[in-house]
Amino acid sequence: MAKPRRWLEWEAAQARDWIAVPQATDDKYSRGVLGVRTGSTAYPGAAVLGVEAASRTGVGMVRYLGPKRVSSLVLQRRPEVVTADGRVQAWLLGSGMDAAARSDEETARLRKALKQGLPTVVDAGALDLVGGTAGPTVITPHFRELAGLLGRSGQTVTADQIAGDPGEWAVRASSALGCTVLLKGSVTHIASPSGIRLTVSGAPAWLATAGSGDVLAGILGALLATHSARIEADADALAALTATAAFVHAAAAHRASAGGPLVALDVAEAVPATLSALLA
């Protein structure tokens, strides 16, 4: 895709081209397998929400590889999820984790996934490991997380400064970290190292709720898994898929809200109907 140097608003006309529709010859493996290392004993719901959203975004299989108690909760909600290790086409890492409380064993598992060279979503409690990525990578910070991440790379900036000019800081972060950045906010900014700059606007204010980011990460992880071959052929596909995830997330929130309050699980449950309407 072209590399706009000005910000381009990503809308339905662009997003629908990045939804993988299965063909009669597809099976669960060719439709994409997403590996998920998310959640913790302190925040198990993040894993449930991310897996729920990924499962509803068209991925062929989700492999959840996390703590035993969290796996049990994931399976209670989504019994079709596979909890055995195996081949995957993309990774979702870090949602519902706390880097400060992460065990050495879990850190080693995250590093191993990051070094596989697969398309990867790095969220929340794995953001501190972003320098060790070997494949196409999207990070999904909010303002405070990005300030901390840039601080570790030697740039002094506050969350308030990022909030004052989120587009500029998304671009700076993408350049400094060498990955695609999805910066959360009332307007989502997506910036890639190659110069792509995309925005997604119009999400309902009700979407500012606990677990919303976990749902977004799940949607994005699924899109990367279903388009892993396309990403391998064209690195710029990563930014388009990231913007599409943000668009689907916002559209599903509108559908779930219908003008009123919502919770994160409502958004995940609204994804299939949202994709159906988008493709129609």
Helices and strands as residue ranges (DSSP letters): E 8-9, H 12-15, G 16-18, E 33-37, H 44-55, E 61-64, H 68-77, E 90-93, G 99-101, H 104-114, E 120-122, G 124-132, E 137-139, H 143-152, H 159-164, H 166-177, E 180-183, E 188-191, E 197-200, G 205-207, H 212-226, H 228-233, H 237-257, H 264-269, H 271-279
